[in-house]
Amino acid sequence: MAANDPHADAAFATAGPDPADADVGAVLIHGRGATPESVLGLADEFERDDVAYVAPGATNRTWYPNPFTAPTEANQPHLDSALATVKRAVGTLTDAGIERENVLLLGFSQGACLTTEYAARNARRYGGVVAFSGGLIGETVERERYGGDFDGTPAFVGCSDSDPHIPEARVHETTDVLTDLGADVDERIYPDAPHGIFADEVEAVNDIVNGLGE
């Protein structure tokens, strides 16, 4: 592990078919303190069994050290290393022959923040972009960091209105940026709910997963 690239040796956990034998894939990003295997458990919640899942693991189970609303530089070099790790995870699927428009990007909590940040910096047609309890990273949302065209990519952004880690305002800002970049965003705010993933969210994302490859 290099000091300037702390996630350089990130291991990838997998589920489902080998990417070389699949037409659709998903990159699942775990939250702070969690493991790739924990987020791979979501694969069991989805109805399809033909999706190649890849889940990278953060060094010390943390993608970046400070809150996602801290100044971006306060989370370097971990943030840049984490974004590069997501890129490598996507590459394991696309290099195997899965088209990028058939790749779903999904994260929970810190992983959701990383997912939206990577997607918005690299907007293009994906199979889907999903943020369970997360939002764009930085003390403020710096619109000039983001670019490209999602070209109608289906996206889901869900969060509690009282989440102790995710300000509701940042959720709305994230939806606005994704929409401005051409994503078709389904935003859902859950009143008085805990920090977590809810059955309603899984049902909504199941529809996105079922649409992969169509």
C-alpha positions in Angstrom: 0.0 0.0 0.0 1.6 3.2 -1.2 1.0 6.3 1.0 -0.3 8.2 -1.9 -2.5 5.4 -3.2 -3.9 3.7 0.0 -6.4 1.5 -1.9 -3.9 0.3 -4.6 -4.0 -3.2 -3.4 -7.8 -3.4 -2.9 -9.1 -6.9 -3.3 -12.3 -7.6 -5.2 -15.0 -9.9 -3.9 -17.4 -11.4 -6.5 -20.7 -13.1 -6.9 -22.7 -14.4 -9.8 -21.3 -15.6 -13.0 -17.8 -14.9 -14.2 -17.8 -11.5 -16.1 -16.6 -13.3 -19.2 -19.8 -15.3 -19.2 -22.2 -12.5 -18.4 -23.9 -9.8 -20.4 -24.6 -7.6 -17.4 -22.7 -6.6 -14.3 -22.8 -4.5 -11.2 -20.2 -2.8 -9.0 -21.2 -2.7 -5.3 -19.4 -0.3 -3.0 -19.5 -1.0 0.8 -19.8 1.6 3.5 -17.4 2.7 6.3 -16.4 -0.2 8.5 -18.0 -2.8 6.3 -16.7 -5.4 3.9 -17.1 -6.3 0.2 -18.9 -9.5 1.3 -21.4 -7.5 3.3 -22.6 -5.4 0.3 -22.5 -8.5 -1.9 -25.4 -9.7 0.2 -27.6 -7.3 -1.7 -27.2 -9.6 -4.7 -29.5 -12.1 -2.9 -32.2 -9.4 -2.7 -32.3 -9.0 -6.5 -34.3 -11.3 -8.7 -31.7 -12.0 -11.4 -29.1 -14.6 -11.2 -27.2 -13.7 -14.4 -25.5 -10.5 -13.1 -21.7 -10.5 -12.5 -21.1 -8.7 -9.2 -17.8 -7.1 -8.2 -17.3 -5.5 -4.8 -14.0 -3.8 -4.1 -12.7 -3.6 -0.5 -11.4 -0.4 1.1 -8.1 -0.5 3.0 -9.0 -0.7 6.7 -12.6 -0.8 5.7 -12.7 2.9 5.1 -12.7 4.7 1.7 -11.7 8.1 3.2 -11.1 9.2 6.7 -13.2 12.2 7.3 -17.0 12.9 6.8 -18.0 13.2 3.1 -19.0 16.8 3.8 -15.5 17.8 4.8 -13.4 19.8 2.4 -12.3 17.4 -0.4 -8.6 17.9 0.3 -9.2 16.7 3.9 -10.0 13.2 2.4 -7.0 13.0 0.1 -5.2 11.0 -1.0 -7.8 8.4 0.0 -10.5 9.8 -2.1 -8.6 9.8 -5.3 -7.4 6.3 -4.6 -10.9 5.2 -3.9 -12.2 6.7 -7.2 -9.4 4.9 -9.0 -10.5 1.7 -7.3 -14.0 2.1 -8.6 -12.6 2.7 -12.0 -10.7 -0.6 -11.8 -13.8 -2.4 -10.6 -15.8 -1.1 -13.6 -12.8 -2.2 -15.8 -13.0 -5.8 -14.6 -16.4 -6.0 -16.1 -15.9 -4.0 -19.3 -12.6 -5.6 -20.0 -14.4 -9.0 -19.9 -16.8 -7.8 -22.6 -19.7 -6.3 -20.6 -20.9 -3.1 -22.2 -20.7 -0.1 -19.9 -24.4 0.6 -20.5 -25.1 -2.8 -18.9 -23.1 -2.0 -15.7 -24.9 -0.9 -12.6 -23.0 1.3 -10.0 -24.4 0.9 -6.5 -23.2 2.0 -3.0 -24.4 2.3 0.5 -23.5 5.1 2.9 -19.8 6.0 2.4 -20.0 3.7 -0.6 -23.0 5.6 -1.9 -21.1 8.9 -1.7 -18.2 7.3 -3.6 -20.6 5.9 -6.2 -22.3 9.2 -7.0 -18.9 11.0 -7.0 -17.4 8.6 -9.4 -20.5 8.5 -11.7 -20.9 12.3 -11.8 -17.2 12.8 -12.6 -17.5 10.2 -15.4 -21.1 10.7 -16.6 -22.1 8.5 -19.5 -24.7 5.8 -20.1 -24.6 3.2 -17.4 -27.0 0.4 -16.6 -27.9 2.4 -13.5 -26.5 4.5 -10.6 -27.8 3.8 -7.1 -27.1 5.6 -3.9 -28.5 4.2 -0.7 -28.0 6.9 1.9 -25.3 9.0 0.3 -24.5 12.0 -1.8 -21.8 13.9 -3.7 -18.6 14.5 -1.8 -17.2 17.8 -0.6 -17.8 20.7 1.8 -20.0 22.1 -1.0 -21.1 20.6 -4.3 -18.6 22.0 -6.8 -20.5 21.7 -10.1 -17.4 22.2 -12.2 -16.0 18.9 -11.1 -18.7 17.0 -12.9 -19.3 16.4 -16.6 -20.4 14.1 -19.3 -23.8 12.9 -20.3 -25.7 10.1 -18.5 -27.9 9.8 -21.6 -31.0 8.7 -19.6 -29.2 6.4 -17.2 -31.7 5.3 -14.6 -30.7 6.4 -11.1 -32.0 5.9 -7.6 -31.2 8.2 -4.7 -32.8 7.3 -1.3 -32.2 8.5 2.2 -33.9 9.2 5.5 -34.8 12.8 6.2 -33.2 12.5 9.6 -30.1 10.4 8.7 -27.4 11.3 11.2 -24.7 11.1 8.5 -26.3 12.4 5.3 -27.9 15.9 5.2 -31.1 15.9 3.3 -30.1 19.0 1.5 -27.1 17.2 0.0 -29.3 14.4 -1.2 -31.4 16.9 -3.1 -28.2 18.6 -4.5 -27.0 15.2 -5.7 -30.2 14.5 -7.4 -30.0 17.9 -9.1 -26.5 17.3 -10.4 -27.3 13.8 -11.7 -30.4 15.1 -13.4 -28.5 18.0 -15.0 -26.1 15.5 -16.4 -28.9 13.6 -18.0 -29.8 10.8 -15.5 -33.4 9.8 -15.0 -33.4 10.0 -11.2 -35.9 8.5 -8.8 -35.3 10.3 -5.4 -37.0 9.0 -2.3 -36.9 10.6 1.1 -38.0 8.4 4.1 -39.5 10.3 7.1 -38.0 9.5 10.5 -36.2 6.5 9.2 -32.8 5.2 10.5 -29.6 5.0 8.5 -30.0 1.9 6.4 -31.4 0.3 3.3 -35.2 -0.1 3.2 -37.4 -2.7 1.5 -39.0 0.0 -0.7 -35.5 1.0 -2.0 -34.6 -2.6 -2.8 -37.9 -3.0 -4.7 -37.2 0.1 -6.7 -33.6 -0.9 -7.5 -34.8 -4.4 -8.5 -36.6 -2.8 -11.4 -33.3 -1.2 -12.5 -31.5 -4.5 -12.2 -34.2 -6.3 -14.1 -33.8 -3.7 -16.9 -30.1 -4.3 -17.3 -29.3 -5.4 -20.9 -32.6 -4.4 -22.3 
